[in-house]
Amino acid sequence: MKMMKSICPYPDCLAQLDLEADEEVINKRGHWLSTCPSCNELATFRERDAIEKLESSFERRKEANLVEGGAELSELASMSVVVEDVRSLWNVGSIFRTADGAGFEAVYLSGISGTPPRKEIEKVSLGAEKTLSWKYAVNPVTFILELKSNGVQILGLERNDKSVLLTDVISQNRLRKPLCIVVGNEVSGLSPQVMRYCDLLCHLPMKGQKESLNVAVAFGIAAYLVSDSIA
């Protein structure tokens, strides 16, 4: 067994925790799924040291004016994307470029997701980080709750036993603006704490042997399907 100090990621809890888990359930990023003993909600927990490093990095970025950038928005974005823990800077750059092409106006980056200015992002985004508005926060739930309070519909892109085909949702006219798509980590997908606040959980059809697509590719398909359906 291993003990891990952590903090509940739910903003209405934030309990300081000492969690115990078998070594084999801890993934390579030092995370594991567990139920918070304080609020009894399922969540993906991160080691407290890792959280503190992210928060320290955020403060340094804030002092350097690097927690937001790109184009300024005069009003709430009609279409946006929240990016949770996407490690690959190339995937982040691809999401920027696709978001711009599909008519999205804002990108919200969180967790271990990289932010501009990074040459790896810029090589793929081709300047889209300047044409879109972008912001960074440690916890993606921060963005999601703010967006929901402004009437934004939250669509989580995830495949599980509760998700439905995105094409079915579109054909049923269940989407509306303002809308935000949420995409997650390349391996683990969306965290339970993010999925809790999604209005819809949708997946793309997988007709081969694989169960998922690259996160940037999946976002690209979903972004164009959504933008065309509610234009």
N, C-alpha and C positions, 0 to 999 in steps of 0.2 A: 504493500500500500504506500501511496505517496500523499503527503499533505501539501496543499497549495493555498496560499493566501490570495484572496480575490475580492472583488467588489461586484455586487449585483448590478447588471447593466440596465435594469429597468429604472428610469428616472424617478418613479414614485416610490422606489425602495432604496437603492444604493447602499444596502447593508454591507458592512465589512465582514468578510467571511473567512473561515478556515475550513476548506473542503478536503475530503478524503476520497481517493479513488484508486482503483487498480492501475498499475503502470500501463497495461495494454490498452486502456481506454483513452489514454492521453495521446492526442495526435502530434505530429511533428512540430506544430507551431506552439505547443504548450497549452492547448485548449482542450476542454472536454465538455460534454453535455452533462448537465446535472440539474436538479431542482433546487432552487434557492430555499433554504430552510426558513428564511424570514417571510418572503411573500408567496412561497409555494408555486412559483412560476418556473417553467422549464426555460433554460437559457444556455448559451454557449459562454463558458467562463474563461477569462484570460488571467494569467498570473498577475498579481498586483504590481510586481516589478515592471512587467511589460506595459501595464496601463500607465504607470508613472512615467515611463520613458516616452510613451506617446503623448502624454499630457505636457511633459517638459518640452518635447519637440514642438508641440502646438504653440506653447508660449513663445518659443524662440522664433517660430514662423510669424506669429502675431506681431512681435516686436519689429520684425523685418518686413511687415506688410505682405506676407506670403500666404495668408490663409484665405484670400479671395482675389479674384482678378478677372481679366477678360472684359467683355462688354458690360456696360451698366444697364440695368433693367429699370424702366420707368414704372413698371407695374409687375404684378405676379406673372411668372412664366406660364404660358398656356400648356406647354409640354416640357417636362424635365426628367432627369434620371438621377437616382441615388446609387452610388457605387460603394458597396460594402466589402472591405478587405480584399480588393483585387490587387494582388502582389505585383504582377507583371506591368512594368511601365509601358510596354508595347501594347498590351491590352487596354490600358487606360488611354493611350494615344488614339487607338482605334475607336474607342467609345466616343471620344471627343469628335473625331472626324465624321463618324456615322451620325451622331446626334445633330451635328450641323447640317449634314446632307438631308436628314429626315425632317428638318424644321423644328427641332428642339431648341430651346432658348437657354437652358441652364443645366449645369452638371454639378452634383453635390458629391464630393469625395469624402471618404471616412475610413477610420481604422488605419490599416497598413497600406492603404492605397496611396500611391505617389501623387504628387501635385506638381504643376508647372512652377518654375521653369526647370525642366529636365530635358536633356538632349534626346533621350530615348522616347519621351512623350512627343516632343516636337517633330522628330523624324517621321512618326506615323501620323500625327494629327495634322501636319502641314498647315499650321497656323490656326486651326479651329479653336485652340485654347484662347485665342484673342477675339474671335467672333462670337463666342458664347460667354455667358456669365458663369463663373465657377466659385465654389466655396469649399472649405474643408472643416470638418469637425471630427473629434475622436470617436464619438458614438453616433452611428447613423440614425438612431432613434430620435436624436435631437432634431435632425432635419425633418423626419417623417411626422413627428408630432406638430412641428411648426407648420408644415404644409397642410396637414389635416385640419388644423385650426383655421386655415384660410380657405377651406372648402375644396382642397385638391383631392381627387380620387387617386388612391395608391394601389398600383398593380404590381404585385411581386412576381418575378419570373422565376419559378421553381417547379420542379416535378416531384410530387409526392402523392400520398393517397387522398389528399384533400384538394389538389389542384385540378383545374379543368382546362380543356383545350382553348387556347387563345382564339382560334378561329371560331369556336362555338360562341364565345363571349361576344365576339365582333358581330356575328350573324344575328345574335339576339339583341343587338343595339344596347348593350349594357355599359358601354364606355362613354365618357363625357369629358369635356375640358372644364377646368384645368385638370391635367392628368400627369402623374409621375410614375415611371417604371423603375422598379428597384431590382438591381442585379447583385449577385453575391460572389463569394470567393470561388476561384477556379476549381477547387476540389470539394469543399464542404457546402457550397451554395449559400443560401440565406440562413441566417441564424434564427432560432425560435423567437427571440425578442423582436426581431424585425418582422417576421411573419405574423406575429400577434397583431400588429397594427395595420396590416395590409387589408384593403377592402376586397381585393380579389387575388387569388393565387392561380397563376396560369402557366401552362407549359406548351411547348411546341411538339408537334408529332415527330416521333422517332421511329423510322421504318426499317432500320437496320439492326445490328447487334448492339451498338452503343446506346447508353441510356441518356447521354447528354451531349451538348455541343460546347465548343469553346465559348467562354462568356462574352467575348466581343462579337463573335459570329451570332450567337443567340440574341444578343441585344439588337444587332443590326436587322435581323429578320423581324423581330417583334416591333422595333421602332417604325419600320416602314409599313407593316401591317396596321399598326395603331394609327399612324399619322394619316394614312389613306382613308381609314374608316371614319375618322372624326374630323376631317378637314373642313 
